[in-house]
Amino acid sequence: MEDAGIEEAEVSGGAEFAPALVAAHPLGSSVAVAVGPELRVFDLKAGSAVSLSDDSGGSSHSDAIRAISFSANGVLFASAGDDKLVKVWKTDSWCCIRTITSEKRASAVAISNDGTHLTFADKFGVVWLVTMEESVGGQKPTDNKPVSILGHYCSIITSMKFSPDGRYIATADRDFKIRITLFPERPLRGVHEIQSFCLGHTDFVSCIAFTCLSEGPSFLLSGGGDSTVRLWDYINGCLLDTCQVRDKVEELIETSETGDNNLAVTDICPTNDGSLVAVAIQSLNGVMLLACDLVTKKLSFLKVMTMEKSYIPTSLSSSFSADLLWTVMGASNMPNQATSQLFTRLKIIPNFKKDPLASSDHVPTVLEDSEVPHGEKLLLALQGSLDIGKQEEVLASVLAALKVSMHKMLVKKHYSEERREQRKRGRNDKKIKKRNICSSCDHRFVACT
């Protein structure tokens, strides 16, 4: 790869923008959207926005939230981000019961299937674990510190999931690999037994998701910067099938006009039985649907659900009990944008769980804003308010920001020898300057820092 092309991310400068995230409660009782430091929750049963509270004694998120996740039974919810905070919420009251401080910025979070352990990954590729003692007998948590359990050798972990049976934890990174690790009964001693590596992606892995038949083995789906969705036998680390999405997308968008040839897969969301997979793709104004046959172990293109031109989803989610596919678009740290005006757009696709091949009546369609559940109340709670006349302008800015963000965060930079030496000298100069300042101080070094 040419140095000039790669250094483009560095010279472009600017802030690193965090995409908006959406997560649906497994039982369909609520939906959460994270944009910037804001966490917005709507109670679908009560039909009203949720007011969050905090009994953990910790501070609220002050920087972009990078990962959100419900527990398998929906009792707990976790959020983590660039402020080095991981917060755990009880979903019956939406009260924060735990605030954990990470040493580095968090990039992924997951809760074990039995709800007894929380794992989160940081930007250095280390996975940390905390025991959730409050989930047993309603007791208050002790102040146990996170314990490192596994690592990806200084590679950003982009996605982390527990297998349906809870026996394995899957972690994906920007260095093209997926690691499947046995999750032991006593993980505080370390999660050292590697079951397999799923190797085949030729660019960063952006997302992973487990899927399984109602009765039978489970499989792993992954998407990445190489514009592919892949199906894995993760127990043995075997690649079963690969679906190239680039060709289908290029038929729908004219990349030559937009100047954007990056068609990375940004998120995937399978149905409960794995028969259908929704795929979000950078630069695609819509969602691609893939048919997934877990019996023959094949992926095939089904159709593209196109949306308005300025709407490109950044995150997808669906619950186990409902047939709605939730999609969101948005970004944090927008230029000249106040925190209270962080803007997201929400689109919902119904009939997502029904087999579209069985009947033409069940083909999913995108709901209009007037057709979404709870209508304007839900949209106002999750999208935030914004002058309608400025939507197109803001959405255009969001699109540009997200393209830069993914390039800066996930595409690994390569430098010429000369540039590499300059960076080393810059780092060494800072260390020498800091040592000189501290050595000239009468106080101890700890006090100086």
Buried (B, 14 or more C-beta within 10 A) or exposed (E): EEBEEBBBBEEEEEBBBBBBBBBBBBBBBBBBBBBBBBBBBBBBEEEEBBEBEBEBEBEBBEBBBBBBBBBBEBBBBBBBBBBBBBBBBBBEEBBBBBBBEBEBBBBBBBBBBEBBBBBBBBBBBBBBBBBBBBBEEEEEBEEEEBBEBBBBEEBBBBBBBBBBEEBBBBBBBBBBBBBBBBBBEEBEEEBEEEBBEBEBBEBBBBBBBBBBBEEEEBBBBBBBBBBBBBBBBBBEBEBBBBBEBBEBBBEEBEBEEEEBEBBBBBBBBBBBBBBBBBBBBBBBBBBBBBBBEBEEBBBEBBBBBBBBEBBBBBBBBBBBBBBBBBBBBBBBBBEEBEEEBBBBBBBBBBBBBBEBEEEEEBBBEBBEBEEBBBEEBBBBBBBBEBEEEEBEEBBEBBBBBBBBBBBBBBBBBEBEEEBEEEEEEEEEEEEEEEEEEBEEEEEEEEEEE
